Amino acid sequence: MADVYAITKKFPNDERYALCDQMQRASVSVPANIAEGHARSSRKEFLHFLSISLGSLAELETHLTIANRLSYVTKEKTEKILDQTNLLGKRIRSLQRSLKNKVS
């Protein structure tokens, strides 16, 4: 989520260690948890990490909404990133369903 880093660079300095940090951590957490789960030895663990990544995605969406309400991010940029998170969430949930339906 390079867009998250790009928009948070423009936030006020007093948000550097607050909202900026939380948004950047959440955006990095999504792919990191997918990768960590994939590297685990069981499907159950992978599903667990996919669930965590969805939680991070929801956290990012919440922070983005707050940043928009504080006028740190334009409506257009907010909508663009929310569209991306929505698509990514659909892909992760699809992967979860596929893994749950897979015969052992």
Backbone as numpy.savetxt, mean C-alpha at the origin, in Angstrom:
# Nx Ny Nz CAx CAy CAz Cx Cy Cz
5.60 2.15 -5.29 4.77 3.33 -5.29 5.64 4.58 -5.29
6.32 4.74 -6.38 7.19 5.90 -6.53 6.41 7.21 -6.44
5.15 7.18 -6.84 4.33 8.39 -6.77 4.20 8.88 -5.33
4.16 7.97 -4.38 4.04 8.36 -2.98 5.27 9.15 -2.55
6.45 8.68 -2.93 7.68 9.41 -2.60 7.70 10.78 -3.28
7.23 10.82 -4.51 7.22 12.10 -5.24 6.31 13.11 -4.57
5.12 12.69 -4.15 4.20 13.67 -3.55 4.63 14.07 -2.14
5.21 13.13 -1.39 5.57 13.46 -0.02 6.77 14.41 0.04
7.56 14.48 -1.02 8.67 15.45 -1.08 8.15 16.88 -1.01
6.90 17.07 -1.42 6.32 18.41 -1.47 5.52 18.76 -0.21
5.47 17.86 0.75 4.74 18.13 1.99 5.51 19.16 2.81
4.82 19.84 3.72 5.50 20.78 4.62 6.57 20.07 5.45
7.60 20.79 5.81 8.70 20.20 6.59 8.25 19.59 7.90
7.23 20.16 8.53 6.79 19.62 9.81 6.08 18.27 9.66
5.80 17.85 8.45 5.20 16.53 8.21 6.24 15.48 7.82
7.49 15.90 7.69 8.54 15.00 7.22 8.63 13.72 8.05
8.50 13.82 9.35 8.62 12.63 10.20 7.27 12.15 10.71
6.22 12.67 10.15 4.88 12.25 10.57 4.19 11.59 9.38
3.34 12.32 8.71 2.54 11.77 7.62 3.42 11.26 6.47
4.46 12.00 6.12 5.37 11.56 5.04 5.94 10.18 5.35
6.48 10.07 6.53 7.12 8.81 6.94 6.12 7.66 6.93
4.93 7.90 7.45 3.91 6.85 7.50 3.49 6.43 6.09
3.32 7.38 5.21 2.91 7.06 3.83 4.01 6.28 3.10
5.25 6.72 3.28 6.35 6.03 2.62 6.52 4.60 3.16
6.42 4.45 4.45 6.55 3.11 5.04 5.44 2.18 4.58
4.21 2.70 4.54 3.08 1.87 4.11 3.25 1.47 2.65
3.70 2.41 1.81 3.84 2.10 0.39 4.93 1.05 0.14
5.99 1.09 0.92 7.07 0.11 0.78 6.67 -1.23 1.40
5.85 -1.18 2.42 5.42 -2.38 3.11 4.60 -3.32 2.22
3.85 -2.76 1.29 2.99 -3.59 0.42 3.84 -4.59 -0.37
4.77 -4.15 -1.23 5.55 -5.13 -1.98 6.50 -5.95 -1.11
6.99 -5.34 -0.02 7.91 -6.06 0.85 7.22 -7.26 1.49
5.98 -7.09 1.92 5.25 -8.21 2.52 4.89 -9.28 1.50
4.60 -8.86 0.28 4.33 -9.84 -0.78 5.60 -10.67 -1.03
6.73 -10.00 -1.13 7.99 -10.70 -1.36 8.34 -11.63 -0.20
8.18 -11.13 1.02 8.50 -11.96 2.18 7.59 -13.18 2.25
6.31 -12.97 2.00 5.38 -14.09 2.01 5.69 -15.12 0.95
6.06 -14.65 -0.22 6.40 -15.56 -1.32 7.62 -16.41 -0.98
8.53 -15.85 -0.20 9.76 -16.56 0.17 9.54 -17.56 1.30
8.39 -17.50 1.94 8.10 -18.43 3.04 7.84 -19.84 2.51
7.84 -20.78 3.42 7.78 -22.19 3.01 6.38 -22.75 2.84
5.36 -21.97 3.18 4.02 -22.53 3.05 3.04 -21.54 2.44
2.01 -22.10 1.85 0.95 -21.28 1.26 0.24 -20.48 2.36
0.05 -21.10 3.51 -0.62 -20.42 4.63 0.15 -19.15 5.03
1.46 -19.26 5.10 2.27 -18.08 5.45 2.18 -17.02 4.36
2.21 -17.45 3.10 2.10 -16.50 1.99 0.77 -15.75 2.09
-0.31 -16.48 2.35 -1.62 -15.84 2.49 -1.63 -14.83 3.64
-0.95 -15.18 4.72 -0.86 -14.27 5.86 -0.17 -12.96 5.47
0.93 -13.07 4.74 1.66 -11.87 4.33 0.90 -11.07 3.28
0.12 -11.74 2.44 -0.73 -11.02 1.50 -1.77 -10.20 2.26
-2.28 -10.77 3.34 -3.24 -10.05 4.17 -2.60 -8.82 4.80
-1.38 -8.96 5.25 -0.66 -7.83 5.83 -0.45 -6.74 4.77
-0.12 -7.17 3.55 0.09 -6.18 2.48 -1.20 -5.42 2.18
-2.34 -6.10 2.25 -3.62 -5.40 2.06 -3.88 -4.40 3.18
-3.46 -4.74 4.38 -3.59 -3.81 5.50 -2.74 -2.57 5.28
-1.52 -2.75 4.79 -0.65 -1.62 4.49 -1.23 -0.76 3.37
-1.85 -1.41 2.41 -2.47 -0.68 1.31 -3.63 0.17 1.83
-4.43 -0.38 2.73 -5.53 0.38 3.33 -5.00 1.54 4.16
-3.91 1.31 4.85 -3.28 2.38 5.64 -2.81 3.51 4.72
-2.19 3.16 3.61 -1.73 4.16 2.65 -2.91 4.96 2.11
-3.99 4.28 1.77 -5.18 4.98 1.25 -5.72 5.97 2.28
-5.71 5.58 3.54 -6.19 6.46 4.61 -5.29 7.68 4.75
-3.98 7.45 4.77 -3.03 8.57 4.88 -3.16 9.51 3.68
-3.35 8.94 2.51 -3.50 9.75 1.31 -4.75 10.63 1.38
-5.83 10.06 1.88 -7.07 10.82 2.04 -6.87 11.97 3.03
-6.16 11.70 4.10 -5.86 12.74 5.09 -5.00 13.83 4.45
-3.98 13.42 3.70 -3.10 14.40 3.05 -3.88 15.27 2.07
-4.83 14.67 1.39 -5.67 15.44 0.47 -6.53 16.44 1.23
-7.11 16.01 2.33 -7.96 16.90 3.13 -7.18 18.06 3.73
-5.88 17.82 3.96 -5.01 18.88 4.48 -4.43 19.74 3.36
-4.84 19.44 2.12 -4.39 20.15 0.92 -2.90 19.97 0.65
-2.34 18.85 1.06 -0.94 18.54 0.76 -0.83 17.88 -0.62
-1.95 17.28 -1.08 -1.97 16.56 -2.36 -3.22 17.01 -3.12
-3.07 17.22 -4.40 -4.21 17.63 -5.20 -5.21 16.49 -5.33
-6.43 16.86 -5.65 -7.49 15.87 -5.86 -7.10 14.92 -6.99
-6.55 15.46 -8.06 -6.17 14.65 -9.22 -5.09 13.63 -8.86
-4.08 14.06 -8.13 -2.99 13.16 -7.74 -3.52 12.11 -6.76
-4.39 12.54 -5.86 -4.99 11.60 -4.91 -5.77 10.52 -5.65
-6.59 10.94 -6.60 -7.39 9.99 -7.36 -6.52 9.04 -8.17
-5.44 9.57 -8.74 -4.53 8.73 -9.52 -3.93 7.62 -8.65
-3.44 8.00 -7.48 -2.82 7.01 -6.60 -3.88 6.05 -6.04
-5.05 6.57 -5.69 -6.11 5.68 -5.21 -6.54 4.69 -6.29
-6.53 5.10 -7.54 -6.82 4.17 -8.63 -5.76 3.06 -8.67
-4.51 3.44 -8.48 -3.42 2.46 -8.47 -3.55 1.49 -7.29
-3.88 2.04 -6.11 -4.00 1.17 -4.94 -5.21 0.25 -5.08
-6.28 0.75 -5.69 -7.46 -0.08 -5.92 -7.12 -1.25 -6.84
-6.42 -0.98 -7.91 -6.02 -2.03 -8.85 -5.09 -3.04 -8.18
-4.13 -2.54 -7.42 -3.21 -3.43 -6.73 -3.95 -4.29 -5.71
-4.89 -3.70 -5.00 -5.69 -4.46 -4.04 -6.46 -5.57 -4.72
-7.03 -5.30 -5.87 -7.75 -6.32 -6.63 -6.82 -7.46 -7.03
-5.62 -7.11 -7.44 -4.64 -8.13 -7.84 -4.23 -9.00 -6.66
-4.01 -8.37 -5.52 -3.61 -9.13 -4.33 -4.75 -10.05 -3.89
-5.99 -9.54 -3.88 -7.13 -10.38 -3.50 -7.34 -11.52 -4.49
-7.08 -11.28 -5.75 -7.17 -12.33 -6.76 -6.12 -13.42 -6.50
-4.92 -12.99 -6.16 -3.86 -13.94 -5.81 -4.25 -14.74 -4.57
-4.82 -14.07 -3.58 -5.29 -14.78 -2.38 -6.31 -15.85 -2.74
-7.30 -15.49 -3.54 -8.33 -16.46 -3.95 -7.71 -17.64 -4.68
-6.78 -17.34 -5.55 -6.12 -18.40 -6.32 -5.36 -19.36 -5.39
-4.67 -18.80 -4.42 -3.91 -19.64 -3.49 -4.83 -20.43 -2.57
-5.95 -19.85 -2.19 -6.91 -20.55 -1.32 -7.57 -21.69 -2.06
-7.80 -21.51 -3.37 -8.49 -22.53 -4.16 -7.57 -23.61 -4.71
-6.27 -23.40 -4.59 -5.29 -24.34 -5.12 -5.32 -25.63 -4.30
-5.34 -26.73 -4.98 -5.33 -28.04 -4.31 -3.92 -28.32 -3.81
-3.82 -28.77 -2.56 -2.50 -29.05 -1.98 -1.84 -30.25 -2.60
